[in-house]
Each structure stands twice: as structure tokens, then as C-alpha cells.
């Protein structure tokens, strides 16, 4: 499946679409930021956008969306999923692949090789095949679901955080089996490791899939795996896939620090 490569529409087109599909209360972009990203802490698609913006040193503001109420994206009446990006020119872009293209349009890579056809193919693989492994691997039990949602303590009010961690965890644990069935997954950890073995083989003896420097494939896979940071799934990846673990460390060390603007 090829990565969706449609470039962002000119601002006037994006704004016109917004008038039909968005309410008036679109969140603003603070001074110094190129975009506001609205997402979930455990969303692999949101982490992908963060990683590409980090590679481009594009400053962003981030808004954590309450997964129960979704009040932070109440302005988006036609699209109720994350990520959603609001750019400083007023454009509102949804779907992670399209947001990535919008970021690359605003901050073109120094080399065309970064977003080559092959790099995009592997970015597409990460979004279509690897990303879907994240949810079943962080929802194996109610306790793991609560752990995955523990970020809510720092993101929301005490009452909202309590609901997210308990009601949200219950809903996630109940959906675990349905997601596995949807994607034909038997053993979720084994399925994740199988996908990482594919990535390991693609890396071969190279430091990065892009050779001497990460390309869009590297940055997208790195972003997807960011969704399980600090969770048992990440610990198992590091323990059972040492080559992938070493690659993760190299990418993290190579990418510039993220530029996050408060507001």
C-alpha cells in the first residue's frame, strides 16, 4: 500500500473545507509554533507526526485530547479521530499521512532521498501494518490499560483523569479481543515481533533504512513505536529485538530535539 502522497491543499482551499466541516472554535496556534497537533499519548499515528516534525525541527504546540469526551476536538464535526493538525496559516489537516505531507511541504527535507518512493513505501508499511499492532499490545489486561492511560494524571483534571484511567481502561480492555479478531491476530506479542523482524531484515547491516541518515521510513517506524514508550511492550521490544533497540537509540540520538511551544 503506497503512502498517501497528496500534498496539502492551498490555504484558501483548506479554509473553505473548514467552513463546511468545522465549527467556529478551531484552536489557535501560539506564536512561534508552525502547527498545533491534537492527539493521544498512546496514538502511534500522532507520534509519527511528532517524529516527522522533530526531524524537520518544526516547532509545534501539542494538545492532549480526552479520549472519553473528545472535547478538545469538538470543533471538528466531520472527523472525530486523531491526529488533527491546525497549521499557522489556518489549514486544518486530518489523517496522519496527510499531516506528514503538510509538514514536509512546509519544511522540505534537505535531501530528496528522505521521502523517496521506497522510503514512502516503508512509511506506509509502518502506518498500515506496524501501527495496528500497538493497541492489542498495550491492552492485554485491565491493569495494562490503566498503565497505558496513566499519562492522564498530568494531562487532565483529577476527575477527568480518574474517568480516563478507569472507564477508559475498561473500554480498552473490552475492545482488545475485537481488535485482535479484526486484524487476524492470535498472539499479539508474537505478531508484533514478526513485524519487527521484517523491519530488522530491511535494515540489514545499515545504521538506518536510509543509509547514513534516517529517511521517512525510519522516522515513521520510530514514531509508531513511540506509542508504547514506557510500557511493557516497549520493554519486550528492547529485550527481544536488540537490533531494533539499537536502531531506536540511533534514531533518537540522530534526530534534533523536539521543539515544543507552550500555549
C-alpha positions in Angstrom: 0.0 0.0 0.0 1.6 3.3 -1.1 1.8 6.1 1.4 -0.8 8.7 0.6 1.2 11.4 -1.1 -1.4 14.1 -1.8 0.1 17.4 -0.9 -1.7 19.8 1.4 -4.3 22.0 -0.4 -3.5 25.7 -0.7 -4.6 27.5 2.5 -7.7 29.0 0.8 -9.0 25.5 -0.1 -8.3 24.1 3.3 -10.1 27.1 4.9 -13.1 26.6 2.5 -13.3 23.0 3.5 -13.2 24.0 7.1 -16.2 26.2 6.8 -18.3 23.2 5.8 -16.8 20.7 8.2 -15.6 22.7 11.2 -17.3 24.7 13.9 -16.0 28.3 14.6 -14.0 27.3 17.7 -10.9 26.0 15.9 -8.0 26.2 18.4 -5.3 28.7 17.6 -1.6 28.2 17.0 0.6 30.0 19.6 3.3 32.4 18.4 6.4 30.6 17.5 4.7 27.3 16.6 4.1 26.1 13.0 1.2 23.9 14.0 -1.0 22.7 16.8 -1.2 18.9 17.0 -4.2 17.4 18.8 -3.8 13.7 19.7 -3.5 10.9 22.3 -0.3 10.0 24.2 -0.7 6.3 23.1 -1.6 7.0 19.4 1.1 5.7 17.0 -0.2 8.0 14.2 0.2 11.0 16.5 3.7 10.0 17.4 4.5 9.7 13.7 3.6 13.3 13.1 5.6 14.3 16.2 8.6 12.4 14.9 8.5 14.0 11.4 8.1 17.4 12.9 11.1 16.7 15.1 13.1 15.6 12.1 12.2 18.9 10.4 12.8 21.0 13.6 9.3 22.3 13.1 8.0 23.9 16.3 4.6 22.6 17.4 2.1 23.0 20.2 0.5 19.9 21.5 -3.0 19.4 22.9 -3.8 16.1 24.6 -7.3 15.0 23.7 -9.5 13.4 26.3 -10.4 10.0 24.8 -13.7 9.9 26.5 -15.2 13.3 25.8 -13.0 14.4 22.9 -14.0 18.0 23.8 -10.6 19.3 22.6 -11.7 18.4 19.0 -15.3 19.5 19.4 -14.6 21.9 16.5 -14.1 19.0 14.1 -17.6 17.9 13.4 -16.9 15.7 10.4 -13.7 14.0 11.6 -13.6 12.6 15.2 -10.3 10.8 15.2 -6.7 12.0 16.0 -4.3 13.2 14.9 -5.7 16.6 13.8 -3.3 19.4 12.9 -4.1 23.1 12.8 -1.4 25.0 11.0 -0.4 28.6 11.4 -1.9 29.5 8.0 -5.3 28.3 9.2 -5.3 25.0 7.4 -6.8 22.1 9.3 -5.4 18.7 8.2 -6.5 15.2 9.3 -5.1 11.7 8.8 -1.5 11.2 9.8 -0.2 10.6 6.2 -1.7 13.9 5.1 -0.4 15.8 8.1 3.1 14.4 7.4 2.8 15.6 3.8 1.7 19.0 5.1 4.8 19.1 7.4 7.1 18.2 4.6 5.6 20.8 2.4 6.3 23.5 4.9 9.7 22.2 5.9 11.2 20.3 2.9 13.9 17.8 3.7 17.4 18.7 2.7 17.6 15.6 0.5 15.0 14.2 -1.9 16.2 10.8 -0.6 14.4 11.4 2.7 11.0 11.0 1.1 11.9 8.8 -1.8 9.4 6.3 -3.2 11.0 3.5 -1.3 11.0 5.4 1.9 7.4 6.2 1.5 6.6 2.6 0.9 8.1 1.7 4.3 6.4 4.6 5.9 3.1 3.3 4.5 4.0 -0.2 5.9 4.6 1.3 9.3 1.2 3.0 9.3 -0.8 0.2 7.8 0.9 -2.9 9.4 3.0 -2.0 12.4 0.8 0.7 13.9 -2.2 -1.7 14.2 0.0 -3.9 16.5 0.3 -1.1 19.1 -3.3 -1.3 20.5 -3.5 -5.0 21.2 0.0 -4.9 22.8 -0.9 -2.3 25.4 -4.4 -3.6 26.2 -3.7 -7.2 27.2 -5.2 -6.7 30.6 -7.2 -4.1 32.5 -4.0 -3.3 34.6 -2.0 -2.7 31.4 -4.8 -0.5 30.1 -4.7 1.6 33.3 -0.9 1.8 33.0 -1.1 3.0 29.4 -3.6 5.7 30.4 -1.6 6.8 33.5 -0.5 9.9 31.5 -4.0 11.3 32.2 -2.9 12.4 35.6 -0.6 15.0 34.0 -3.0 15.9 31.2 -6.4 16.4 32.7 -8.2 17.5 35.8 -8.2 14.9 38.7 -11.8 14.0 38.0 -11.3 13.6 34.2 -8.1 11.7 34.8 -9.9 9.3 37.1 -12.5 8.6 34.5 -10.0 8.2 31.7 -7.9 5.7 33.7 -10.8 3.6 34.9 -13.7 3.9 32.4 -11.2 4.3 29.6 -9.2 1.3 30.7 -12.3 -0.8 30.9 -13.4 0.1 27.4 -9.9 -0.6 26.0 -9.7 -4.0 27.7 -13.1 -4.9 26.3 -12.1 -3.9 22.8 -8.9 -5.9 23.0 -10.3 -9.1 21.6 -12.3 -7.3 18.8 -9.2 -5.6 17.6 -7.2 -8.9 17.5 -10.0 -10.5 15.6 -10.3 -7.6 13.2 -6.6 -7.9 12.2 -6.4 -11.7 12.5 -4.0 -11.6 15.5 -3.6 -14.7 17.7 -0.7 -13.9 19.9 -0.3 -10.1 19.9 3.3 -10.0 21.2 4.4 -12.6 18.7 2.7 -10.7 15.9 4.5 -7.5 16.9 7.8 -9.3 17.0 7.1 -10.7 13.5 6.6 -7.2 12.2 9.8 -6.0 13.8 11.6 -9.0 12.2 10.5 -7.6 8.9 11.9 -4.2 9.8 15.1 -5.8 11.1 15.6 -7.6 7.8 15.0 -4.4 5.9 17.7 -2.6 8.0 20.2 -5.3 7.3 23.7 -4.1 8.3 22.8 -0.4 7.8 22.6 2.1 10.7 19.3 3.3 9.2 17.0 2.2 6.4 18.0 5.5 4.8 21.7 4.5 4.9 23.8 7.1 6.8 20.8 9.1 8.0 17.2 8.3 8.8 14.7 8.6 6.0 10.9 8.8 6.2 10.6 5.1 6.7 13.0 5.2 9.7 11.2 8.3 11.2 7.8 6.7 10.8 8.6 3.4 12.3 10.4 5.3 15.2 7.2 7.3 15.7 4.9 4.4 15.7 7.0 2.6 18.4 6.9 5.8 20.4 3.3 4.9 21.3 4.5 2.2 23.6 7.2 4.2 25.3 7.5 3.4 29.0 5.1 0.4 28.7 5.7 -3.3 28.9 5.5 -3.7 25.1 8.5 -1.4 24.7 10.5 -3.3 27.3 9.8 -6.5 25.5 10.9 -5.0 22.2 14.2 -3.8 23.7 14.8 -7.2 25.3 13.7 -9.5 22.5 14.8 -7.3 19.5 18.3 -6.0 20.4 19.0 -4.9 16.8 15.8 -2.9 16.7 16.5 -1.5 20.2 19.9 -0.3 19.0 18.4 1.2 15.9 15.8 3.1 18.1 18.6 4.5 20.1 20.5 5.7 17.0 17.4 7.4 15.6 16.7 9.1 18.8 20.3 10.3 19.1 20.3 11.5 15.4 17.1 13.4 15.4 17.2 17.0 16.7 15.5 17.7 20.0 11.7 18.3 19.6 10.7 21.9 19.5 7.5 22.2 21.6 5.8 25.6 22.1 3.6 26.0 25.2 0.2 27.5 24.7 
